[in-house]
Amino acid sequence: MARAQPPQQPPPVQRLLLRYAKRGRLRFASHRDFARAFERALRRAGLPMAYSSGFTPHPRISYANPAATGAESEAEYLELGLAQVTDPAVVRTELDQALPDGFDVLRVVERVAGPLAERLQASLWSVDLSAWPSPARLSAVERFEAAEQVWVSRLTKHGQRDFDARSAMVSWSWREADWQVVLRHQVPLVRPDDLVSALVQIEPSGQTPLPPRLLRLAQGPLLGRTVGDPLAPEDPPCESMTAAGAEYGIMRARSETQPAPLLG
């Protein structure tokens, strides 16, 4: 006898785009850890979620290009489907209160353009090289920026892959030990830890026992040599690298003095 089909769920009546941060010790939480914590926060907040159809309905959540485990980020994005129209400001407040400290909801807006993933074309990263000896880090960065290709190897879900880490770099700046880089999203995706691997390959004397701190400052459409705001109706350039880094520096200093929160 054929199994009865479950009822079909209605489509969402409202789609919201959400920007959140992954800060402090919660940079070591995986994307799956965040997804579990976020679904629990949705239940605690009592938001009217839309669900998928099928025998095991799930909340309509679409994640877009999450940062790798171990990297901090001020620019993570996802899309929510709601079954009732809800004030985005209320959604931001309720979710921010329900999530652990370190997973912080920064902004919620209604989706007015196409799919979010299509607007995430590049990221602005900060790579903290303060632990490297000064001559070594300067030499490695200058040689990397001057090179046409720098090949690195990384284990992916499809096995060991070799790819050119230099090809994704769009622009860069150098502020003391803070190397800020705009990376184009391409296949295979070049991550900031791939840049660090390239620097070690170029200048082995710079390798340190602990990996550098990695922080995503912005993520969005690629506008020339800068990164735009994916939640804006138009695409103005993101806030200045200096302002974003300075603001986060205060938050990171505070987070380091607090114990790691539980994800439950």
Secondary structure in CASP SS format (residue, H / E / C, confidence):
PFRMAT SS
TARGET T0000
AUTHOR 0000-0000-0000
METHOD secondary structure of the structure
MODEL  1
M C 1.00
A C 1.00
R C 1.00
A C 1.00
Q C 1.00
P C 1.00
P C 1.00
Q C 1.00
Q C 1.00
P C 1.00
P C 1.00
P C 1.00
V C 1.00
Q E 1.00
R E 1.00
L E 1.00
L E 1.00
L E 1.00
R E 1.00
Y E 1.00
A E 1.00
K E 1.00
R C 1.00
G H 1.00
R H 1.00
L H 1.00
R H 1.00
F H 1.00
A C 1.00
S C 1.00
H H 1.00
R H 1.00
D H 1.00
F H 1.00
A H 1.00
R H 1.00
A H 1.00
F H 1.00
E H 1.00
R H 1.00
A H 1.00
L H 1.00
R H 1.00
R H 1.00
A H 1.00
G C 1.00
L C 1.00
P C 1.00
M E 1.00
A C 1.00
Y E 1.00
S C 1.00
S C 1.00
G C 1.00
F C 1.00
T C 1.00
P C 1.00
H C 1.00
P E 1.00
R C 1.00
I E 1.00
S E 1.00
Y E 1.00
A E 1.00
N C 1.00
P C 1.00
A C 1.00
A C 1.00
T C 1.00
G C 1.00
A C 1.00
E E 1.00
S E 1.00
E E 1.00
A E 1.00
E E 1.00
Y E 1.00
L E 1.00
E E 1.00
L E 1.00
G E 1.00
L E 1.00
A C 1.00
Q C 1.00
V C 1.00
T C 1.00
D C 1.00
P H 1.00
A H 1.00
V H 1.00
V H 1.00
R H 1.00
T H 1.00
E H 1.00
L H 1.00
D H 1.00
Q H 1.00
A H 1.00
L C 1.00
P C 1.00
D C 1.00
G C 1.00
F E 1.00
D E 1.00
V E 1.00
L E 1.00
R E 1.00
V E 1.00
V E 1.00
E E 1.00
R C 1.00
V C 1.00
A C 1.00
G C 1.00
P C 1.00
L H 1.00
A H 1.00
E H 1.00
R H 1.00
L C 1.00
Q C 1.00
A E 1.00
S E 1.00
L E 1.00
W E 1.00
S E 1.00
V E 1.00
D E 1.00
L C 1.00
S C 1.00
A C 1.00
W C 1.00
P C 1.00
S H 1.00
P H 1.00
A H 1.00
R H 1.00
L H 1.00
S H 1.00
A H 1.00
V H 1.00
E H 1.00
R H 1.00
F H 1.00
E H 1.00
A H 1.00
A C 1.00
E C 1.00
Q C 1.00
V C 1.00
W E 1.00
V E 1.00
S E 1.00
R E 1.00
L E 1.00
T E 1.00
K C 1.00
H C 1.00
G E 1.00
Q E 1.00
R E 1.00
D E 1.00
F E 1.00
D E 1.00
A C 1.00
R H 1.00
S H 1.00
A H 1.00
M E 1.00
V E 1.00
S E 1.00
W E 1.00
S E 1.00
W E 1.00
R E 1.00
E C 1.00
A C 1.00
D E 1.00
W E 1.00
Q E 1.00
V E 1.00
V E 1.00
L E 1.00
R E 1.00
H C 1.00
Q C 1.00
V C 1.00
P C 1.00
L C 1.00
V C 1.00
R C 1.00
P H 1.00
D H 1.00
D H 1.00
L H 1.00
V H 1.00
S H 1.00
A H 1.00
L H 1.00
V H 1.00
Q H 1.00
I H 1.00
E C 1.00
P H 1.00
S H 1.00
G H 1.00
Q C 1.00
T C 1.00
P C 1.00
L C 1.00
P C 1.00
P C 1.00
R C 1.00
L E 1.00
L E 1.00
R E 1.00
L E 1.00
A E 1.00
Q E 1.00
G E 1.00
P C 1.00
L E 1.00
L E 1.00
G C 1.00
R C 1.00
T E 1.00
V E 1.00
G E 1.00
D C 1.00
P C 1.00
L C 1.00
A C 1.00
P C 1.00
E C 1.00
D C 1.00
P C 1.00
P E 1.00
C C 1.00
E C 1.00
S C 1.00
M H 1.00
T H 1.00
A H 1.00
A H 1.00
G H 1.00
A H 1.00
E H 1.00
Y H 1.00
G H 1.00
I H 1.00
M H 1.00
R H 1.00
A H 1.00
R H 1.00
S H 1.00
E C 1.00
T C 1.00
Q C 1.00
P C 1.00
A C 1.00
P C 1.00
L C 1.00
L C 1.00
G C 1.00
END
